Amino acid sequence: MKLFQRIFFAAVLAGLAAGLAMSAVQQWRVAPLILAAEVFENAAPEAPAVAEHSHEAGTPAHEHAEAAPAHEHDEDAWAPQDGAERIAYTVLANLLGCIGFAFLLAAVSVLSGIEITARNGVIWGIGGFVALQLAPALGLPPELPGMPAADLVARQVWWVGTALATGAGILAIARLRNWTGIVIAAVLILAPHVIGAPQLVGEHATGVPANLATSFASATLATGALFWLIVGPLFGWLNERFARSSAFALKGAHA
Amino acid sequence: MNTQVQTASIARLSVSQRLIAGVLALLIGFVLVGGVGFASDMAIHNGAHDTRHALGFPCH
């Protein structure tokens, strides 16, 4: 298990370090915008998602109270207290997600046979950023609380599909390095945007000011880019160090 | 010392070794990213709420 040990520790350490750096910038530039938007979200009337829709003739009468995804702040479910507790849970979720992203990089590297090194780590980071943040954000701009949006499951499906297709496209270029790869990549990367992200139909007013929303979109993409630009080279550096260290190498030699 | 050999180490490993390690890493990555970004459980959603918004996951 020499290889798995190596990528396991590299992913955990790189994800932790890059996630901590990202969390600091996120608390500085992103979190205040979320809190500011929640003031408008809570002041606004109930989300219009349920009120404004029509049924085709023949749809049986139904109750919306349960089906409608009520906003979480109105739920009885547990939620962290605002302040230190909320920040702590956000940072914890950041770190778990960031370690997860590092594992995804590691998995793609091992399965595709393209090593992540300190030198090419920036390219891996850019690839991760494009596949897991930039491409999904092109169809589904990062949302502030209180902003109207299409059906959640449809958006999640589009998000995952876009990330997978974009990642596969980037990998096609990296593996094939010829025109065939570029054509495959272009099709895979463009397809989700040609299909189009789920959109809301009709007018939906929101109380969230436009300047908050635009600041939020650029702040999330910038903090995301910071994470990916750190995690790629750091993972590559750790990966190379562990590969060279005698402890890992010896286990592999006897395996 | 022998960095050239080391940096090519992934390619020299057997396919099954790579497959096991790669699939395990993929599973861990999917569980972590899926849990933080997509789990529908309300307690997980609320704890990870700001992270979901800040990383651009569809939230609610």
Chai-1 contact restraints between the chains, C-beta under 6 A:
chainA,res_idxA,chainB,res_idxB,connection_type,confidence,min_distance_angstrom,max_distance_angstrom,comment,restraint_id
A,L3,B,L13,contact,1.0,0.0,6.0,A-B,restraint_1
A,L3,B,Q17,contact,1.0,0.0,6.0,A-B,restraint_2
A,L3,B,A21,contact,1.0,0.0,6.0,A-B,restraint_3
A,F4,B,A21,contact,1.0,0.0,6.0,A-B,restraint_4
A,F4,B,L24,contact,1.0,0.0,6.0,A-B,restraint_5
A,I7,B,A25,contact,1.0,0.0,6.0,A-B,restraint_6
A,Q26,B,A54,contact,1.0,0.0,6.0,A-B,restraint_7
A,V30,B,A54,contact,1.0,0.0,6.0,A-B,restraint_8
A,I34,B,D50,contact,1.0,0.0,6.0,A-B,restraint_9
A,I34,B,H53,contact,1.0,0.0,6.0,A-B,restraint_10
A,E72,B,H45,contact,1.0,0.0,6.0,A-B,restraint_11
A,E72,B,N46,contact,1.0,0.0,6.0,A-B,restraint_12
A,E75,B,M42,contact,1.0,0.0,6.0,A-B,restraint_13
A,A77,B,M42,contact,1.0,0.0,6.0,A-B,restraint_14
A,A77,B,A43,contact,1.0,0.0,6.0,A-B,restraint_15
A,W78,B,A43,contact,1.0,0.0,6.0,A-B,restraint_16
A,A79,B,N46,contact,1.0,0.0,6.0,A-B,restraint_17
A,P80,B,G47,contact,1.0,0.0,6.0,A-B,restraint_18
A,Y89,B,G47,contact,1.0,0.0,6.0,A-B,restraint_19
A,T90,B,D50,contact,1.0,0.0,6.0,A-B,restraint_20
A,T90,B,T51,contact,1.0,0.0,6.0,A-B,restraint_21
A,A93,B,V36,contact,1.0,0.0,6.0,A-B,restraint_22
A,A93,B,A48,contact,1.0,0.0,6.0,A-B,restraint_23
A,A93,B,T51,contact,1.0,0.0,6.0,A-B,restraint_24
A,N94,B,T51,contact,1.0,0.0,6.0,A-B,restraint_25
A,L96,B,L32,contact,1.0,0.0,6.0,A-B,restraint_26
A,L96,B,V36,contact,1.0,0.0,6.0,A-B,restraint_27
A,G97,B,V33,contact,1.0,0.0,6.0,A-B,restraint_28
A,G97,B,V36,contact,1.0,0.0,6.0,A-B,restraint_29
A,I99,B,L32,contact,1.0,0.0,6.0,A-B,restraint_30
A,G100,B,G29,contact,1.0,0.0,6.0,A-B,restraint_31
A,G100,B,L32,contact,1.0,0.0,6.0,A-B,restraint_32
A,G100,B,V33,contact,1.0,0.0,6.0,A-B,restraint_33
A,F103,B,A25,contact,1.0,0.0,6.0,A-B,restraint_34
A,F103,B,I28,contact,1.0,0.0,6.0,A-B,restraint_35
A,F103,B,G29,contact,1.0,0.0,6.0,A-B,restraint_36
A,L104,B,G29,contact,1.0,0.0,6.0,A-B,restraint_37
A,A106,B,A25,contact,1.0,0.0,6.0,A-B,restraint_38
A,A107,B,G22,contact,1.0,0.0,6.0,A-B,restraint_39
A,A107,B,A25,contact,1.0,0.0,6.0,A-B,restraint_40
A,A107,B,L26,contact,1.0,0.0,6.0,A-B,restraint_41
A,A107,B,G29,contact,1.0,0.0,6.0,A-B,restraint_42
A,V110,B,R18,contact,1.0,0.0,6.0,A-B,restraint_43
A,V110,B,A21,contact,1.0,0.0,6.0,A-B,restraint_44
A,V110,B,G22,contact,1.0,0.0,6.0,A-B,restraint_45
A,L111,B,G22,contact,1.0,0.0,6.0,A-B,restraint_46
A,G113,B,I10,contact,1.0,0.0,6.0,A-B,restraint_47
A,G113,B,A11,contact,1.0,0.0,6.0,A-B,restraint_48
A,E115,B,I10,contact,1.0,0.0,6.0,A-B,restraint_49
A,Q133,B,G56,contact,1.0,0.0,6.0,A-B,restraint_50
A,A137,B,G56,contact,1.0,0.0,6.0,A-B,restraint_51
A,P142,B,G56,contact,1.0,0.0,6.0,A-B,restraint_52
A,L152,B,P58,contact,1.0,0.0,6.0,A-B,restraint_53
A,R155,B,P58,contact,1.0,0.0,6.0,A-B,restraint_54
A,Q156,B,F38,contact,1.0,0.0,6.0,A-B,restraint_55
A,Q156,B,P58,contact,1.0,0.0,6.0,A-B,restraint_56
A,W159,B,P58,contact,1.0,0.0,6.0,A-B,restraint_57
A,T220,B,A54,contact,1.0,0.0,6.0,A-B,restraint_58
A,T220,B,G56,contact,1.0,0.0,6.0,A-B,restraint_59
A,A243,B,Q6,contact,1.0,0.0,6.0,A-B,restraint_60
A,A243,B,S9,contact,1.0,0.0,6.0,A-B,restraint_61
A,R244,B,Q6,contact,1.0,0.0,6.0,A-B,restraint_62
